[in-house]
Amino acid sequence: TIDMSAGTARTRPGPMETLRFTGLPDGEKDVEIWLPHDETTLLVALRTDAPVGSPRPSGRPVWLHHGSSISHGSNATTPTGTWPALASASGGA
């Protein structure tokens, strides 16, 4: 676990897990996977049972953000709760 407020880190190995997204409708879909913003995560593999292609252009602006621990969301409880994620979503990016 990374405590961005204190500038400390603690490693605690956990079990590997397999996540399945079941019950999705047929056809192409856009999938976003949000990994924890306050932990180190080792992504071992991504597998699908169908071909995967590059994302289609969305026409939305792109937000690329570099910054400090504040902009990294040290006090956010979820990765989608960081202020860059909230600001870009509200701005249509």
N, C-alpha and C positions, 0 to 999 in steps of 0.2 A: 504494500500500500504506500502510495506517495502522498505525503502531507505537504502540499504546496505552500501552505501558510507558514509552517515551521521549517520547511526546507529539509525534511527528513524522508527517509524511505525505509521500508521494512519488507523483506522478502518472505513470503509464506507460500510454499508450493501447494498447489491444489490439484485435484484430479482433472484428467482430460474429460471433456464432455462432448457429446454429439447433440446438436440442435437440429430439429427437423421442422420445416414449415409445411404443415399438412393442411388439406382442405382449401388450397388456393384455387381460384377459377382457372380454366384452361386459357391459353393464349399468352402473348408476350406481356411482361410486366416489368416495371422498374422496382428494384429492390435496393434499399439502403440498409447497411449494417452499421450501427453506432456502437463502437467499442467503448469501454470505460475510459473516462478522461483523467481519472485519478488513480489508476492502477496500471502496472505493466502487464500487458496481455500478450501471450504467445499464440498466434493464430497458426495452427498446424496445417490445416487443409480446408479448402472449400470444394465441395462436390455438388454436382447437379445431375438430374436425370434427363436433361434436355440441353441442347446447344446454348451457349452463352455468347452474346455479342457485345460490342461496344455500346455505351449508352447513346440514345438518339439525342441530337441537339435539342435542348429544352427552350431555347430562346431567352432564358432567364440570365441576368447578369451573374458573373462569377465573383465570389468574395474570397480573396486569399489574404489571410491575416497572420501577421507576425507580431509578437508583443511580449509583454511581461507576464508574471504569474497572475496578475489581475485579469488580463485578457485570456489567460489559459483557463480561467474559471475555477480558481482554487477553492472558492466557497460554494460552488454549484453542487447540487445533489445528483444531477444527471448530466450526461454529455449534451443533451439537447437543451439544458438549462443554463449553459454558459452564455455570457452576454453576446459573443460573436455569433453563436448559433441563433439566438433569439433575434438579434438585429438583422442578420441576413435573411432569416425567414420572414420577418415583418416587412423587409424591403423587397421581397420577391426573388431573392438570390437562391 
